[in-house]
Amino acid sequence: MSVGHRSYSQVTSYLSCPKSYQLARIVKVPETPAWYLAAGSAVHACLEAITKDDDSWGSNLELDPERWKNAFQKEIDSLEERSGVSRKEWRTGGRKTKANPNAEDYTFWIDEGLRQITLFKQWLDDRINEGWSVPTFAGNLACEIELNVDFGDVRIKGYADLIMELPSGELMVIDHKTGARTPDTFQQLALYAFAMEKLSLPTPSLGAFFMTRKGELSIPTTFRQTDLDSLTDTIVNVDRAIKAELFPARVTSMCKGCGVANYCVAVNGSLAKEFDPIYTNKEGK
C-alpha cells in the first residue's frame, strides 16, 4: 500500500485498534459519525477565527451565538454529506444524565460549544494582558500552521493549532482538545515542535493542550531528543505494520462506541461477513 503522507491521527487510530483502522481507512466502510466530531471541528474553526482577531466575534466576551450556530451547522451538513449517514443516526459521547437525557447530542453541543469558545476567548485575553503573544511566521500569525515533513522515511502532514510566545521569550505549541480527558501522551505536541525544527522555523521548547471544557492549559511539557527518537520509532513502525497489512483487533470496552463496530468480526458486527476482510479475502473479493 503506497501513501503520499500520513497524519498523527492515522498513527493514533492504528495504535488504538488496527482492525478499526483497516475497516475505516482501507476498506472504507460507511462509518457512523459522532456529534462530538462535528462539534470539535466547529469549535476549532471558531478558536482559529478568534485567535486571528476576527472582528465579527465582537469584543470581550460578547460573542455572537449565531456565529457559533452557523459554524456548527456547517460542520454538521458537511459531515452528513461526506458520511452518507443521517444525523438522526449519529453516535453521542458522554453519559446520559437528567440534564442531558440524550447524552452529548446536538442539544448539548449547541450550548456547550459556545461556552467553550467563550472560555477560550477569556483565557486568550488574559494571557495577552499578561504579556503573552501570538508570533508571526512568514507574515502569518502562528495559528493553524501547516507542517509537512519526514520522520524517518514517513512523510507526516499536520496542523499546529496555536503557537504562543511567553513573556520569557520561550515558545509554546498548543493543541486544542474538546474532549473531557487530557491526553496521556505528549507525542502529538512533540511532533509539531520537531516538525517546526525540521522546517527551520522558530521551535517551541514547551507544549501543552488547551482543554476547552475547562478553559485551561494542561501542565506544560518540555521536549527532549529522546522524544524525537521515540516519536520517529512509533511512526515508522506503524507505517511498516500498515504496509504489511497487520490489522489485529483490539477488543476493549471502547468497542461499543466504535463507528465501524457493525462491520467488525471481533465484536460480532451484523455486517462483518459482508465487509470484514477476514471473510471477503477468503471469498476472493
Secondary structure, 3 states (H helix, E strand, C coil): CCCCCECHHHHHHHHHCHHHHHHHHHHCCCCCCEHHHHHHHHHHHHHHHHHCCCHHHCCCCCCCHHHHHHHHHHHHHHHHHHHCCCHHHCECECCCCCCCCCCECHHHHHHHHHHHHHHHHHHHHHHHHCCCECCEECCEECEEEEEEEEECCEEEEEEEEEEEECCCCCEEEEEEECCCCCCCCCHHHHHHHHHHHHCCCCCCCEEEEEECCCCEECCCEECCHHHHHHHHHHHHHHHHHHHCCCCCCCCCHHHHHCCCHHHCHHHCCCCHHHHCHHHHCCCCC
